[in-house]
Amino acid sequence: MRVVHLSRFDRGGGISAAYRLHCALRRLGVDSLMFVAERRSGDPTVITFNAPKDPVSRVRRRLRTLQIDRAFGRYRQSRPAGYEAFSDDRTPHGADSLAQLPPADVVNVHSMFHFVDFGAFFRTVPEQVPVVRTLHDMSFFTGGCHLDAGCGQYASGCGACPQLGSNDGRDLSRQIWERKRSALQAVDPARLHLVTPSRWLAEAVGRSPLVGRFSVTVIPHGVDPETFAPRDRRFAREVLGIPQDARVVLFVAEPITRPVKRLSLLVRALEQIADRMDLLLVTAGSGGARISTSLPYVDLGEVRNERLLSLAYSAADVAAVPSQQENFPLTVLEALACGVPVVGSAVGGIKEIVRDGVTGLLVPPDDASALASATEELLRGVARRDQMGMACRQLVLTEYSLDLQARRYADLYAQILRRSEGRYQVSVAAVAS
C-alpha cells in the first residue's frame, strides 16, 4: 500500500502534523511519500513540485495569478484586521501540480491552498484512487476562511462575509463556496473520506451542505513521546537563558502574532498578576520582535528543532493556549507530553485534550481576568502543578502517541482500500456486461 500525502509544506505550524504522520507510517512499514509545494526538511521521501518552466505554462500561471488577485483585490481595503487566513479555491498552477503527483493507492490530502486547484483535483486524480482528506482547519468547506470565528455562514452558503468586510450576498466567499459545491457534488461519497482531529471539527462538517454527506472519522493528532518528553528543568533554563527562580508562562505559536492565538489577551492577563510574583513570559515562534509589553519577557524566536522545543516546554511552569478558536493544537499535546500543565480556552479541540483540573485548567475564551486567575492558581500551586504534570505525561502516553495515530490511519487506509477495490470491481463488471 502506497500512501501519498499532499500538502503545501512538510514542516511549519500545524501542518507539521502531516509530516509527523508520514514519518510514523514509514516506521510502521507503510510505503508513505509526501508531495509538497515547498520542502522545508531534507527528507528524500518528501517530493517537491517543480512548476513547468516553458513559456506557455509561465503565461498561464501569470494569468491565473492575476485573476485570483483581482478577485481578492476589491476586499483589501474593506477586510477588517484581526482575522485568520482567507484562501481562494483556485491556484496559479491549475492542474499542473497534480500532473506530478506520484502514483498512489491512497491520496491523503492535508492542505490545498496556493498549491492544488480545488476544482481540478477530483477531475485529475484517477477515479479508482480513494482520497482521505485530513481537515486541519475549516477551509475545505467554507467560502475561503480557515476558521470562521463563530460566523457559521458556511452552513448556509456564505456571502456577505465578515472576514472580507462585505455586505454583498454574492461576494467572493459565496463564489468560492459555490465552486466548491460544484466540485464536490460530482464526487462519489464512497471515494472521499474525511478525517478530523477533533470532535468539534467533525460536528462542523456535519453542519456543512458541502461535505455533510461524506464519511468522517475522528483521529486525534499524536506526538512522539520520545522527542517531546520532560527534560531537567534547571538544565533547560540554563540552556535557554531563563532565570532559575522565575515563574515561567510559555506561549507557542507560528507566528506568535496570529490574532486567533490571542497573545495580546495573555499579555493583558499576565499584567494583572505580574506585581504579585516573579513572573516571566516566554514565547516561541516568529514575530516576537513586534511584541510590546512591560512584562519580563524572553523571545526564543522560531524553534524548528523539536528536541530544542521540548527544552522550551520543560523550562516552563505553565503553557498558555488562550486561542479564540482551535481545531486540535499541537502545542497542547507537546506541552502535555513534556509534563507541563496547560491553561487554555474552553474552545474546539483544546477542551477535548485538556482535562480540566487534571491536566490543566480551562477558561472562557477572551476572558483576561479568568485567564489571569487560572494562571496564577497553577503558578502558586507547586504540588498541584507537579501532580498535573504526571497526569499530562500519562495522558499522552495512553491516548495521544504518534504511533497510535499512525496505526489508526493505517487501519483506515486498509478499510477504505478494501471497500474501494470492491466498488471498482463491481463498476468494471457492470460496464463489461
Phi, psi and omega in degrees: 000120175255128177247129175247122178267123181256124184205151178296316177235169171254339180224153175118121177060212183294337183288349174303335178301325180293316180292320178298319178297315178305312181295320180293323177296321179296323178295333177278354181097005178281137176282091186246136174232158170243143176236117190228160173282325182219118179269126179252354176254172174261019186286120180291346177275003173256115185259133184260137174290133176248109182298134179303140185257359181293155186302320182296315180296320179299316180295317179299317179298319180297317180294318178297318179300315179297320180297315180293316180297322180294322180295321182275337187303324183293346182255001183297326180276327184275339186292123181292155175284158172095006179259164180281185181299151176226123189235138173287155177280347179262158177225160177298339186275344184056233179265004184300318182296324182288337178295339180257005179298125180297151176303140185212152169275327177222135172254122178253107182271132178248313176214142185243332191301139181063014182223308185239126179290123185303311183293327182283336190302302186286340175284336188259318180294131182309137187299330182281355179268114179290152183240128170255126179248106175277122182267111177268350176201199185262359193296337182295334185232019175249179177274019175138332182286150178272329170224138190270359179054031177083005183298310178078003185286347175300336182282350181229016172105002181059195189101154185046053190285122179295333180283345173261355185066036188250143172249006184270120180293344179248032184286187183301322181298321178293319180296317178296315180302317182290324176294320176296319179299317180299318180293317185283333179297334182274359184265127175296127180304335179285346184270332185245127178235130181262143173235132174239140176288335185238153173293327179303314181288326176298322178293323177295320176302317181296337179271354186270126175293340182283318190235003184297341182272355181268151179293145181230135173237134176268115175233106181297150172300159174230167174230155177281111183289352174275322178287311178260099183216156178299127175252165178299121186296318181298316179296317182300316181292325178295315181297320186268358179073034180256130181304138184293329186263003181284154172262110195259126173250122183257136176233123182236128176197159178226106352280167183288346181273000178304122186304321184295338181284339171064044174299322180299324177295317179297318179300315179298320180294314182292330177296336179287337184242359187297329183279358183254357180198166179277083190265145175220125174268128176239131178241148175228119183147157180289158177097001184294335181295342182268002182275129178245117179203152176272356179292147167303129195212131174238124178255115180275350184072191179286124182251101183274333179282120187291328176295319178293323177296325178295330174294320179299317177296316184293337178282347186268153170272324183216142171255133182252130178227077187269032188301152176284323182206139182210150172273283182206080191293129177297330182300325179293313180298318181296318178297313181298320180297331178271007177076029183247119178297153183244134166257116186220161175289142180277067181225154172045225182287343179301314183286349174276330182272312184282121176269107188303124180085354182244309179244009180160193180230140178255142180227158177298146179294149176059032178241094185296323182294316178295322179295318179297315182296315181294320180295315180297321180301316180286323180294328181275333185267079185299312182297317179294320180296319178295320178296318177298321181302319178293321178293325178301309182299316182295322180299316179295317182298325184268331188237338191229032177283151179295324179297319178296317178301314181298319179295322178295318177294315180301319178296318180296314178304314182298317179297316181295319179297319179299315179294320182294317179298319178295317180296317183292322179295319177297319181296316179296318180297320181294320179293318181296325182283000000 
